[in-house]
Amino acid sequence: MPHTVALLAAASGEQGPGSTLRIVLLASLVGAVLLAWLLLRGYRNNDDND
């Protein structure tokens, strides 16, 4: 049993591409929100453009 705990502890230290994927996912979400904001801002009707 102690060998299993040591093996799991060593394996949990290696994250792999997890942090990189989190950064890419966060950046894509922020980009999607900014794109939606810019597009919706262009379609807003202010009644000033008659």
PAZAPA-4460 file (N, C-alpha, C; in steps of 0.05 Angstrom, whole numbers, plus 32768, in hexadecimal, padded with zeros to 4 digits):
% residues 50
    n_x    n_y    n_z   ca_x   ca_y   ca_z    c_x    c_y    c_z   seq   type   mol
   8010   7FE8   8000   8000   8000   8000   8011   8019   8000     1      M     A
   8027   801B   800F   8037   8034   800E   8043   8039   7FF3     2      P     A
   8048   8024   7FE3   8052   8028   7FC8   803D   8036   7FB6     3      H     A
   8024   802E   7FBA   800F   803A   7FAA   800C   8058   7FB1     4      T     A
   800E   805F   7FCA   800B   807B   7FD2   8022   808B   7FC6     5      V     A
   803A   8080   7FC7   8051   808E   7FBC   804F   8091   7F9E     6      A     A
   8044   807D   7F91   8041   807E   7F74   802C   8093   7F6C     7      L     A
   8016   8094   7F7B   8001   80A8   7F76   800B   80C4   7F7B     8      L     A
   801B   80C7   7F90   8026   80E2   7F96   8039   80EB   7F80     9      A     A
   8049   80D9   7F75   805C   80E0   7F60   804C   80E6   7F46    10      A     A
   8037   80D7   7F41   8028   80DC   7F28   8018   80F6   7F2A    11      A     A
   800F   80FE   7F41   8000   8117   7F44   8012   812F   7F41    12      S     A
   802C   812D   7F44   803E   8143   7F41   8041   814B   7F24    13      G     A
   803C   8139   7F11   803F   813F   7EF5   8023   8147   7EEA    14      E     A
   8021   8160   7EE3   8007   816A   7EDA   8003   8166   7EBC    15      Q     A
   8019   8164   7EAD   8016   8161   7E90   800D   817B   7E83    16      G     A
   7FFC   8179   7E6F   7FF3   8192   7E61   7FDB   819F   7E6F    17      P     A
   7FD5   8199   7E88   7FBE   81A4   7E95   7FBE   81C2   7E98    18      G     A
   7FD4   81CD   7EA1   7FD5   81EA   7EA5   7FD4   81F9   7E8A    19      S     A
   7FE1   81ED   7E76   7FE0   81FA   7E5B   7FC4   81F9   7E50    20      T     A
   7FB6   81E3   7E53   7F9B   81E2   7E49   7F89   81F5   7E58    21      L     A
   7F8D   81F9   7E72   7F7D   820C   7E81   7F81   8228   7E76    22      R     A
   7F9A   822F   7E70   7FA0   824A   7E66   7F93   824E   7E4B    23      I     A
   7F96   823A   7E39   7F8A   823C   7E1E   7F6B   823E   7E20    24      V     A
   7F5F   822E   7E32   7F42   822F   7E35   7F39   824A   7E40    25      L     A
   7F48   8255   7E53   7F41   826F   7E5E   7F44   8285   7E4A    26      L     A
   7F5A   8284   7E3B   7F5E   8298   7E26   7F49   8297   7E10    27      A     A
   7F40   827F   7E09   7F2C   827C   7DF4   7F11   8286   7DFF    28      S     A
   7F0B   8282   7E18   7EF2   828C   7E23   7EF2   82AA   7E24    29      L     A
   7F08   82B6   7E2C   7F0A   82D3   7E2D   7F08   82DE   7E11    30      V     A
   7F14   82D1   7DFE   7F13   82DA   7DE2   7EF6   82D8   7DD7    31      G     A
   7EE8   82C3   7DDE   7ECD   82C0   7DD5   7EBB   82D6   7DE1    32      A     A
   7EBF   82DC   7DFA   7EAF   82F1   7E07   7EB5   830C   7DFA    33      V     A
   7ECE   8312   7DF5   7ED5   832B   7DE8   7ECA   832D   7DCB    34      L     A
   7ECB   8317   7DBD   7EC0   8317   7DA2   7EA2   831B   7DA2    35      L     A
   7E94   830D   7DB5   7E77   8311   7DB7   7E70   832E   7DBE    36      A     A
   7E80   8339   7DD0   7E7B   8355   7DD9   7E7F   8368   7DC1    37      W     A
   7E94   8364   7DB2   7E99   8376   7D9B   7E83   8373   7D86    38      L     A
   7E7B   835A   7D80   7E66   8356   7D6C   7E4B   8361   7D75    39      L     A
   7E44   835D   7D8E   7E2A   8367   7D98   7E2A   8385   7D9B    40      L     A
   7E41   8390   7DA0   7E44   83AD   7DA2   7E3F   83BA   7D87    41      R     A
   7E46   83AD   7D72   7E42   83B8   7D57   7E25   83B7   7D4E    42      G     A
   7E15   83A5   7D5A   7DF9   83A2   7D52   7DE6   83B1   7D65    43      Y     A
   7DF1   83BF   7D78   7DE1   83CE   7D8B   7DD2   83E5   7D7C    44      R     A
   7DBA   83EA   7D83   7DAA   83FF   7D76   7DA7   8417   7D8A    45      N     A
   7DB5   842D   7D83   7DB4   8444   7D95   7DA1   8459   7D8C    46      N     A
   7D95   8457   7D75   7D83   846B   7D68   7D91   8485   7D63    47      D     A
   7DAC   8485   7D63   7DBB   849D   7D5C   7DC4   849D   7D3F    48      D     A
   7DC1   8487   7D32   7DCB   8484   7D16   7DB5   8486   7D01    49      N     A
   7DA3   8499   7D04   7D8E   849D   7CF1   7D97   84AB   7CD8    50      D     A
***
